[in-house]
Amino acid sequence: MDAARAAEFLAMSRKTLLALARKGHVPGHPVGQGVRKVWRFRLSELDSWMKSSATPSAYRHDRPSQKPYSNAPEAAENRAKLGSAVRAR
């Protein structure tokens, strides 16, 4: 899936997801050569990453009041919606 759908699934912005993928913190696959790559993500890898994330607080914003992405209520809803949409294909 593309970065926009993957970001929706993880309940984070596309820009944040791409930054984490470039740093190797999120499983992603760059496609193409050169400076500008297109990133693709596998739903199964993202789901596994979310479930096994050792330190969910590592991906918080600098504000301490911000909840980690893995605990965001939207994340569970998005995983359920996108998961059923992928299985229906």
Residue frames as qw, qx, qy, qz and C-alpha x, y, z in Angstrom:
[[0.000, 0.891, 0.454, 0.000, 0.00, 0.00, 0.00],
 [0.362, 0.636, -0.052, 0.680, 1.14, 3.58, -0.51],
 [0.300, 0.060, -0.508, 0.805, 2.33, 5.93, 2.24],
 [0.367, -0.268, 0.005, -0.891, -0.99, 7.78, 2.57],
 [0.810, -0.264, -0.374, -0.367, -2.98, 4.60, 3.31],
 [0.698, -0.036, -0.576, 0.424, -0.24, 3.24, 5.57],
 [0.085, 0.197, -0.357, 0.909, -0.20, 6.50, 7.54],
 [0.600, -0.299, -0.129, -0.731, -3.97, 6.32, 7.90],
 [0.834, -0.155, -0.528, -0.032, -3.66, 2.74, 9.16],
 [0.592, -0.055, -0.499, 0.630, -1.08, 3.82, 11.77],
 [0.231, -0.900, -0.368, 0.010, -3.02, 6.99, 12.71],
 [0.436, -0.566, 0.123, 0.688, -0.08, 9.28, 11.94],
 [0.368, 0.812, -0.098, -0.443, 0.73, 11.80, 9.26],
 [0.879, 0.453, 0.024, 0.149, 2.21, 10.69, 5.94],
 [0.260, 0.826, -0.380, 0.327, 5.21, 12.94, 6.53],
 [0.509, -0.591, 0.559, -0.281, 5.94, 11.33, 9.92],
 [0.946, 0.052, 0.314, -0.055, 5.57, 7.83, 8.50],
 [0.735, 0.626, -0.121, 0.232, 8.01, 8.55, 5.67],
 [0.013, -0.801, 0.494, -0.339, 10.53, 10.06, 8.08],
 [0.706, -0.396, 0.543, -0.223, 10.33, 6.97, 10.32],
 [0.938, 0.291, 0.188, 0.031, 10.63, 4.65, 7.31],
 [0.499, 0.772, -0.298, 0.256, 13.70, 6.50, 6.01],
 [0.209, -0.687, 0.599, -0.354, 15.33, 6.10, 9.44],
 [0.469, 0.137, -0.872, -0.015, 14.46, 2.39, 9.50],
 [0.249, -0.088, 0.670, -0.693, 12.09, 2.64, 12.47],
 [0.719, 0.295, 0.338, -0.532, 9.04, 1.46, 10.49],
 [0.548, 0.012, 0.763, 0.342, 9.07, -1.45, 8.00],
 [0.488, 0.759, 0.090, -0.423, 8.87, 0.00, 4.51],
 [0.726, 0.093, 0.517, 0.445, 10.16, -0.71, 1.04],
 [0.106, 0.706, -0.183, -0.676, 11.65, 2.06, -1.13],
 [0.721, 0.424, 0.517, 0.184, 10.91, 1.59, -4.82],
 [0.441, 0.880, 0.037, 0.173, 13.03, 3.20, -7.50],
 [0.726, -0.071, -0.062, 0.681, 16.49, 4.63, -7.72],
 [0.189, 0.573, 0.057, 0.796, 17.85, 8.08, -7.14],
 [0.017, 0.137, -0.479, 0.867, 17.08, 10.61, -4.46],
 [0.577, -0.015, 0.155, -0.802, 13.26, 10.56, -4.73],
 [0.123, -0.006, -0.990, -0.075, 11.96, 7.10, -3.96],
 [0.652, -0.297, -0.229, -0.659, 8.39, 5.91, -3.73],
 [0.135, -0.243, 0.864, -0.421, 7.72, 4.01, -0.52],
 [0.704, -0.180, -0.504, -0.468, 5.42, 1.00, -0.26],
 [0.289, -0.331, 0.712, -0.547, 4.26, -0.67, 2.92],
 [0.465, -0.140, -0.847, -0.216, 2.80, -4.09, 3.68],
 [0.591, -0.536, -0.055, -0.600, -0.19, -4.16, 5.97],
 [0.917, -0.262, -0.295, 0.067, 0.98, -7.38, 7.64],
 [0.615, 0.162, -0.324, 0.701, 4.40, -5.88, 8.43],
 [0.112, -0.487, 0.126, -0.857, 2.91, -2.68, 9.81],
 [0.763, -0.469, -0.172, -0.409, 0.48, -4.65, 11.96],
 [0.877, -0.131, -0.325, 0.329, 3.31, -6.83, 13.32],
 [0.373, 0.337, -0.253, 0.827, 5.41, -3.74, 13.95],
 [0.389, -0.551, 0.018, -0.738, 2.57, -2.12, 15.90],
 [0.876, -0.392, -0.205, -0.191, 2.05, -5.25, 18.00],
 [0.876, -0.136, -0.186, 0.423, 5.73, -5.83, 18.75],
 [0.194, 0.782, -0.154, 0.572, 6.86, -2.24, 19.16],
 [0.639, -0.160, -0.563, 0.499, 9.17, -2.51, 22.15],
 [0.220, -0.385, -0.331, 0.833, 8.97, 1.14, 23.17],
 [0.195, 0.738, 0.586, 0.273, 5.83, 2.86, 21.93],
 [0.194, -0.915, -0.134, 0.328, 6.91, 6.09, 23.65],
 [0.525, -0.265, 0.395, 0.706, 9.94, 6.29, 21.34],
 [0.234, 0.375, 0.583, 0.681, 7.72, 7.64, 18.58],
 [0.107, -0.820, -0.482, 0.290, 6.06, 10.38, 20.61],
 [0.254, 0.828, 0.042, 0.498, 6.23, 14.00, 19.70],
 [0.365, 0.286, -0.476, 0.748, 8.41, 16.15, 21.91],
 [0.444, -0.439, 0.125, -0.771, 5.36, 17.16, 23.95],
 [0.005, -0.122, 0.938, -0.323, 5.02, 14.85, 26.98],
 [0.537, 0.208, 0.465, -0.672, 1.22, 15.13, 26.91],
 [0.616, 0.372, -0.459, -0.521, 1.10, 13.49, 23.48],
 [0.859, -0.131, 0.460, -0.183, 0.07, 9.82, 23.63],
 [0.260, -0.322, 0.799, 0.436, 2.16, 7.29, 21.67],
 [0.474, 0.219, -0.476, -0.707, 0.75, 6.38, 18.29],
 [0.332, -0.029, -0.939, -0.089, 0.18, 2.77, 19.24],
 [0.037, -0.363, -0.777, 0.513, -2.24, 3.83, 21.99],
 [0.255, 0.145, -0.113, -0.949, -4.20, 6.29, 19.86],
 [0.568, 0.286, 0.659, -0.401, -7.86, 5.22, 19.68],
 [0.589, 0.634, -0.154, -0.477, -7.95, 6.04, 15.98],
 [0.095, 0.492, -0.843, -0.195, -5.22, 3.47, 15.30],
 [0.344, 0.076, 0.919, -0.177, -7.40, 0.54, 16.36],
 [0.560, 0.596, 0.361, -0.448, -10.34, 1.82, 14.32],
 [0.397, 0.714, -0.418, -0.398, -8.16, 2.36, 11.25],
 [0.088, -0.325, 0.937, 0.093, -6.57, -1.08, 11.59],
 [0.472, 0.287, 0.788, -0.272, -10.02, -2.66, 11.71],
 [0.536, 0.707, 0.127, -0.443, -11.32, -0.70, 8.70],
 [0.322, 0.692, -0.569, -0.305, -8.26, -1.16, 6.52],
 [0.254, -0.248, 0.935, -0.028, -7.75, -4.77, 7.55],
 [0.576, 0.393, 0.670, -0.255, -11.25, -5.73, 6.47],
 [0.498, 0.769, -0.089, -0.392, -10.87, -3.77, 3.22],
 [0.105, 0.589, -0.770, -0.219, -7.65, -5.61, 2.37],
 [0.371, -0.019, 0.923, -0.105, -9.15, -9.02, 3.18],
 [0.594, 0.550, 0.421, -0.408, -12.15, -8.24, 0.97],
 [0.318, 0.686, -0.451, -0.475, -9.94, -7.85, -2.11]]
